[in-house]
């Protein structure tokens, strides 16, 4: 008498009640695991992309926004800061590295980031082929960029103004790909890196009053400015010396263009600071905050506050999932108890044919374990497949790589929990079957 086979037949004999129990258990496990997979990978991304940066100095505004934009590349800048006035950070004796970054253009929604070679070393980036940029309008691109757009060494591309949908492209000046980075699972994978000089050259004609400015505006603001320019067309004829919005630089004499941009007017989006000693945190943030137009933000503090905001929502999702699992356990218990009532005569016959009380007990207990194992397997499959599908959305909209094909140690704990639910749900029905009075059951029949 094969106990496993009998237990399986008892499950498929009542498809509706068994199916409901499986669905509830699988749903609870799916919700819990997707939450775990998402939070685990978000934590990993934040950890990998922190790069050991101790301080972000940027334009005044939201400190969290400043950190998310300039460190994690997932928000918009708070504004620009004057590069010349960041000398207090670049020359501070307690500063190890002061890395300038300029953000404002994109290539097909992927950010073009102007910086120095220190930015690559910050994330321990390595070249897969080619070299790091050296001259203006040279670019070293991330592995995901090269893969997605098929860019290779020597290829050229035009940057677009803005961080999302391109408002206009710098068609007069093309970047040349000179290097491709190895995959590092950091922000480097999804960035196109170039020199600060490239950005200053490209935006030299943005504002005739200040060279090198690259304010980010929305598409609506851009369209409004174009409309305003049309209304003031007659004035433009009287002021031929004024530049059109974001006029393209056509000259290839980069040195001459740079010489024409006063160093004191050159701007960057932010300065990323790493300390030589933690004592710097007692002086440098205060200096930055007391400098007009600048603001200091400590990534560790801002990200901790962000997770404090997110944590209640994650906890509520977890509670909801646990509630569903409790309902699933109750459903399994009721289903097996009702099934036992219908099978009392069958169990009595099994006992007469030689089945031991232990075998009967094992049969009912095995049903619970089979249901739990099936529910767990379905939940695992749904969560990993669902996460993989969701990762495509995240990659497309946030340019962050997530995956459903990662195994967490917590999944073993979930398996143990699922099996425990199966045992607990089947224990009372199994004990009741174990104590079945054969003669009474047969006489009642």
N, C-alpha and C positions, 0 to 999 in steps of 0.2 A: 504494500500500500504506500504509494508515493505521496508524502505529506505536502511537499512543495506543489505538486501538480494539482492536488485537491484544493489547496489554498488559492491557487491562481484561478481555478474554475469557479470557486465561490465568489471571487472578485468580479470576474467578467459576467457572472450569472446575474448580477444586479448592476448594470452599467450606469444607471442614472445616479444612484446614491454613491457608488464608487467614484464616478466621474466628477460629481460635485465636490467630494472630499479631496480628490486629486487637484482639481482646479483651484480650490481655496488655498491648499497648502503650497501649490506651485506659485500662485499669485503672491502670497506673502514672502516666499523665498526670493522671487524675482525682484520685488520692490526693495527688500533688504540688500540684496547683492548688487543691484544697479547703483543704489546709494553708496555702498562700500566701494565699488569699482570707480565711481565718479570721484568721491572724496579722496580715495587713495591716489588717483592719478593727478588730481588738482594739487594735493599736498606735494606730490613728487615734482610737478611742474614748478610750483612756487619755490621749492627747495633748490632744484637744478638751475632755475633762472635768477636766483638771488645773486649768484656770482660773488658772494662775499662783500657786496656793496654795503657800506655802513651808513651812507648819507646820500640823499639826492637833493641837489640845489637846483631849483627851477623857478619859473615865474610864479607870482602870487596867485593863490586860489586854493583848491582842495588838495590837502597833503596826500590823501589816499589816491586821488586822481593822478597826481604827479608821479607817485610810485608806480602805479599800474601802467601808466603811459611810458615812462622813460626806462623802467626796469623790466616790466613784463610785456610791454608792447600791446596792451589790450584796452587802451583808452586814449583820449585826445589830450594834447598838451594844455597846460594852464596858461601858456604864453611863452614868449622868448625872454632871454636875459642877455645882457651885454657881455660879450666874451672878455673884453679887456678888464672889466670890473670883477672878474672871477679870479684875479691874481692872488687875492688873499687865500684862496683855497689851493690854487696850483703851487704856491710857494710856501704853504704852511709847513713848518718843520715836523709836525706830527702826522702829516698826510703821506701815505704811501703812493697812492695813485689818484690823479684827478683826471677823469676821462670825459671829455666833452662829447655830447651827442646832439645832433640836429635832425629833427623829424618834421616832415611837411609834405613830402612827395611819395608817390607809390608807383609800382609797376603792376597793373592789373589787380589792384587792391592789396598787394603785398608791399610792405613798407621799405622805402629806400632810406637807410640810416647813414648819416654822415658822422664819422668819428675818427679815432686814431687806431693804430694797430693794437693798442692796449686793450681795446674792447674785445678783440678776438682772444687774447691771452686771458682775459677775465673769465671766459667760459672754457678755457683750455682747448680752444678750437684748433683743428689741424687741417692742413690743405690736402685735398684729395688729388688735385691737379692744378697746375698753374702757380700763381703767386698772389700775394696780397697787393692791393692797389698801392700805387706810388705817385702817379701823376693825377692831376685833375681829370675828371670824366672817366676814370678807370673804376671798375667795380669788381668786387669779389663776392660771389653769391653763395647762399646756403644750399645744402643738398636737396631739400624739398623743392626749392625754386627751380633748380636745374632739372630735376626729375619731372616736375609738373609742366614746365613750359619748354622743355627740350633745349635749354640754352647751353652752349658749349663755349670753350675758350675762343675768343675772337669775334663772337656774336655781338651785335649792337642792339640796344633797346632805348626807347624814349620814356622818360619818367613823366608821370601825370601829377598835376597839382592837387593836393588833398590826400586824405588817408583812406577814403572809401572809394566811391565811384569817382573816376577822374573827371575833374572839371575841364581841364585843358591839358594838352601834352606839350612838353618842351621839344617840339619836333626839330627845332633849329640846332639842338645840341643832343647828341646821342651818347649814352654810356657804352663803354666797351668792356666786355667780360674778360678779365685777366686771370681769374682764379675761381675755383669751386672748392668749398669746404667739405670735409667729411661730416657725416651725420653725427651729431653730438647730443641729440635729444634735449636741446636748449633752444632759446630764441634764435640762435644763429642759423638754424635750419631753414627758417622762413623769412630771412632778411636779405636785402641786397645792400652790401656795405660799400661805402665810398668815402672820399676825403671831405673834410670840412670845406676846403677850397672849392670843391665841385658845387656845393650848395650855394656858397657865396657868389660864385660866378654865374650860376643859373638864375639867381634871384637879384642880380645886380641892378636890373632895370625895373624891379617891382615898385620901387618908390624912389622918386628922384631926390627926395630929401634925406634918405638914409640908405646907403649901400648894404647889400647883404641881408635885407629883411625878408622874412618868409612866413608871414602870418597865415595861419590856416583859416580858410573861410568855407562856409557851406555852399552847396550848389545854388541854393535859393539866394544867398547873399551875392554870389557871383552874378547870377542872372539879373538881380536888381541893379548891380553896378553897371552891367552892360546896358540895361534899359536907360539908366540915368545918363550914361555917356552918349546914347543916341539923342536924348533930349537936349544935351548940351553940346551937340555936334558943332554948332556955329562958334562956340567958345574955343573949341579945340583948334579951329582954323586960326584963331588969333593967338593961340599959345602952342605953336608947333614944337616948341622945345620940350613940352610935357610928354611923358611916356604913356603909352597905353598900358592898361592893367596887365601886369606880369609879362612885359615885353621880353621876347626871346633875345638872347645874346647870340649874335651871328658870328662874331669874331672868334678866331681860333687862337689868338694871342692871349693865352691865359695869364701870363705874367703881367702883361699890360693892363688887363682887366682888374687883376688883384691889386695892382699898384694904384688903380683909380678908386679903390674902395678903402676909405679911411679905416684903419685898424680899430679906432675908437667906436666905430659904428657897427662893427661886425657882431652878429648875434648868433646864439646857439639856443637850443631848447632846454638843455639841462647839463649839469655837471655831476657825474657819478664819482663818489668819493670812497676810497678804502683807507682805513687808518693804519698808521704804524703802531700806535698805542691807543688803547681805549680812553686815555685821558683827553684825546682830541674831542670827544663828544661833549666835554664840559665847556669848550670854547668855540669850536667851529660853527655849530648850529646857531649860536647866539650872534656871531658875526654876520652870518648869512641873513638871519631874520632882521637884523638892524640895517641891512643894506637895501636901499630903495629898489623896489621892483623884484626883490628876490625872496625866496622862502626855502627853508630847510625842512626836509621830511626824512624821518628814520624808517626805512623799510620794515625792520623787525616790529616796531610799534604799530605801524599802519596795517600790516598784514595780520597781526594778532587781533587788532580791533575788527578787521574784516571778518575773520573766522568767528569772532564773538557774535557778530551780527548774523552769520549764516547758521551757527550751531543750533539755535532754537528750531529753525525750519527743518534741519536734518533730524533733530530729535523727534519732532512731530511726525515726520515721515516714518521713522523707525517704530514709533508707538503704533501708528496705523497698521504697519506691516505685521507687528506682533499681534495686534487685535485680530487681523485676518487669520493668522496662524492658529490662534486660540479657537476661533470659530471653526477652522478646519479640523482641529483636534476634536472638538465637540461633535462635528458632523461625522467624523470617522467613528467615534464612540457610539453615537446613536445608530448609525448604519449597521455596525457589527452587532449591536445588541438586538436590533430588529431582525437581522439576519439569523441570529442565534435562536430566536423564538420560532422562526419558520423552519429551522433545521434540527430541532430537538429530536424528532423521531429519527432523522437520518443519523444523528450522532449516536442514538441508542442502538440502532442497527449496526453501526460501525463497532461499537463496544461488544456486541454479541458475536460479531465476526472475528473478534480477537484484538481489536485496537485497544491499546492500553490507555489509561487516563492521561498519562504523560503525553502520548501521541496526540490525543484530542486537544490537550492544553497547548501543545506546540503548534498544532494546525491553526488555531484561532490567533495565537500570538504571531505566527508567521504572516497571516493576512495583514495584520497591522504594520509589520515591518515591510512587507511588499508594497503596500499603499504609500508608506512613508518614503521608501526608496524611489518609487516611481514619481511621487510628487517632487522630491528633491531633484531627480534627474531632469524632469520637465522644467523646473524652476531654474536650474543651472543653465540649461540650453537656452531658455527664453532670455535670461539676463545677459548672457555673453553675446548672443546674436543681436539682442536689442541694443546693447552697448556699442557693438560694432557699427550698427546702422546709425546710431546717435552720433558716433564719432565722425562720420562723414559730414554731418551738419555742423559740428563744432569746428572741424578742419576748414570747412568752406566759409564759415562766418567769422571765426576768431583766429584762424591760422595757427591753431594749436593741435598737435597730433595726439589723439586718444585712440585707444584700442579696446576691443572686447576680448582679445585673445591673451589675457593675462590671468594667471591663477593666484588667488590670495590665500594665505594661510587660514583666514577666517572661514573659508569654504569648508574646511574640515570640521570646524566647530559647528557650522550650520548643518552638516551631515549628521554629526553626533546628536544635535538638537532635534533634527527631523526623525531620526531613529528612536530617540527617547519619546517623542510625541506618539510615534507608531506603537511603541510598547505600552505606554500609559493608556492610550485609547483602547488597546485590545486586552489589557490586563484583566479588567473586571469581567468582560464577556468570556475570556479564556478560563478564569476561575469558575465561572458559572457553568461552563461546558464541562469542566473537570469534575464538578460535583453533580452532574446530571444523574438522577435516579432512573435507572434503566427500566425497572418493573413499573414504576409509576407512569413514566412517559409512554410505554407501550400499552398500558391499560387504558390511559386517557385517549389514545388513538383509536 
